[in-house]
Amino acid sequence: MRVGPAPKPLRMTNPTVGTGPLGGIAIAPGSPGNGDVLAQRQVLVDGEPSSVSIRRLGGGRHVLLEAQVASRVVIEPETRGESGTSIREVLVDGFRFLVETEPERIAALRERATKGRAATAHLGPLQVKAIIPGKVVAISVGIGDTVTAGQQLLVVEAMKMQNELRAPKDGTIERVGVAVGVNIEIGDLLVVIN
Amino acid sequence: MTLEPAPFRRVLVANRGEIAVRIIRACHEMGMEAIAVYSDADAEAAHVRIADRAVRLGPPAPAESYLRIDLVVAAALATGAEAIHPGYGFLAERAAFARAVEDAGVVFVGPTSDAIEAVGDKLNARRLAARVGVPSVPGTLEPAPVDHPDRVGELISTARRIGFPLLVKAAAGGGGRGMRRVVHEEDLAAALVSGSREALSAFGDGSVYLEREILPARHIEVQLLADHHGNVVALGERDCSLQRRHQKLVEEAPAPGLTVEQRRHLHQLAVTMGSAAGLRNAATCEFLHDPAGNFWFLEVNTRLQVEHGVTELVSGVDIVREQFRIASGRALSPEVIDAGNRASRPASHAIEVRLSAEDPARAFAPTPGRVGRWTMPGGPGIRVDTHIEAGDRVPADYDNLIAKLMVHAHDRDSAIDRLRRALDEVEIGGVQTTLPFHRVVATSDAFRDARLSTGWVEEHWDGEAVRAEAVRRALLATGLASLDTGGAPAGPATGAGQVAGGAQQTQGRNGWRISARTHGADRWPS
């Protein structure tokens, strides 16, 4: 089994706004909510105007009504994230997401930093970190080995399954941070590829 | 019906999770005391909470706790348990465990150690099937010589005869562990080595063999009950075709679309295998059903199955209760004989979905963690077997099944309607589960039309697309809800369900602040 990167929170810049793209959706200013209807907006979904409303049911439960289609959404109370962001757990269609809302000032800073990183990302060494806790049962590479993207690096056993970790890019193995038999936690450094 | 005395006074349940809870409940219904065992990861787990007594086994690692035969048997002797129920998984199909229990003078709730040995090894079972004329999936009957590089040529010619793609399977296997699919001849050697390695680590036995991949095929299995008086009864069959990585996701009883004659034939094949193997207690005979209508014997499971509940709902038999009765030497109850006679003409339908801590949009990768919000459905025709409540931890050390949701109705269509309704009521926070997948199954035309196959998940489940739509709605809903609660993230924490307050209404010109930029981004996969 191939496992991709661990899910990170969805990120949303301060949503207390009027117009602008929201995950491909434009929200136009509209009438403020009344009663239990929290918000009613005209939105553009794939360029088509549509009416969206959200209604509070209590206990974190909401009904999202979009183009006459209702879906149940649970929005849990927010918790404080790092550097002024707030994080809410949101349950939709059986999925759970962490929606991280960040103030605009921080979003702008982060975007600048990301742009700077993107320019140099293909050059520097890449640290491959554990995304599931488990036990290392096999290591297929050693320091100095040349690897190509998709090549197996090591095998981690978690929840009775063996998960193959593959190289995310071409490069040379600069460091192997674990040994066979070692128990690893999320975030532990496994391999460095340069 | 007359009240019969409890089969045992005290029973040790050598398992954890939902199945330990299920068995302890049966003990209590039958007037038996239940002793739980636990690892340090489960000191406050549900099965410990509801048992009459609990014995610590050791650290979280299964090899140091739930797999320690000596400790489990010692716990039974120390607490005066007269019988041990192994559940499924862990030691349930280890002949050495059954033998140790027998040797300690305690009753093992399951087949004898000899019978477990005879069919627990899939190669043994395949040879037994050949002897009694039950057709098994074409393949080899002896272990592949993994440690003999000189015999690779012989192996490859055998593989060619079976045909590619084929499966490398663990003789001691179960749940797809040690299994490898091989499409190209040149990949065979590597698959044998890695399959054997996984089998060795999972079962302590690295024997692997080759089997033809039958695809498309349906996975259909027959529930057997057998007593010590020569009665072997098929309670009915289950269709468990919806699988990922050879682990079942959805099971239903009966298997849709079979004729009465097909059912009789299938049940007879299973009874033949059960009788030939000298099985006692509960067992399951698994088959592949190909589009031509053939049933190919796959393996025998000498234990209670995860999905036994759907058969209980349709047959009206409490299988765990019968297991205890059988283990105490009683003959199968008249209800069981009666249910066996009706098994080819089932009168209702049941479906089970496995809610597991895994991300269905990320190749069903495990997602251990702490459960947050936890709401299970109720109402007519619903059964939920679980060990979880809000705030419980799902440890990374064990199987990730957290709940079995079963629905029962007079026919399959009504059962699917009920399943869809029940899934709408489910709310699980804290860990990602297979819930999105099951919601798609319950509304799928292919499932409704009973177009079932072991390749169903690959054909009908596009996890990334389903997730992307959910992401869109999550951002939209959160954005909208925040707008009118004035949920300025840097401000004081506001309950997400708060109605727009007057003060915040006046904050912006139109009741909310205007900003030049906003966006929502799904940072997965980054």
Interface residues (C-beta under 8 A of the other chain):
Chain A: M1 R2 V3 G4 P5 P7 K8 P9 L10 R11 M12 T13 N14 P15 T16 V17 G18 T19 G20 P21 L22 G23 G24 I25 I27 P29 G30 S31 P32 G33 G35 D36 L38 A39 R41 V43 V52 S53 I54 R56 L57 G58 G59 G60 R61 H62 L64 E66 S71 R72 V73 V74 I75 E76 P77 E78 T79 R80 G84 T85 S86 R88 E89 V90 L91 V92 D93 G94 F95 R96 F97 V99 T101 E102 P103 E104 A107 I132 P133 G134 V137 A138 E157 A158 M159 K160 M161 Q162 N163
Chain B: G175 R177 R197 E198 S201 A202 R245 D359 A361 R362 A363 F364 A365 P366 P368 G372 R373 A396 D397 Y398 D399 N400 L423 D424 V426 E427 I428 G429 G430 V431 Q432 T433 L435 P436 F437 H438 R439 V466 R467 E469 A470 V471 R472 R473 A474 L475 L476 A477 T478 G479 L480 A481 S482 L483 D484 T485 G486 G487 A488 P489 A490 A493 T494 G495 A496 G497 Q498 V499 A500 Q505 G508 N510 G511 W512 R513 I514 S515 A516 R517 T518 H519 G520 A521 D522 R523 W524 P525 S526
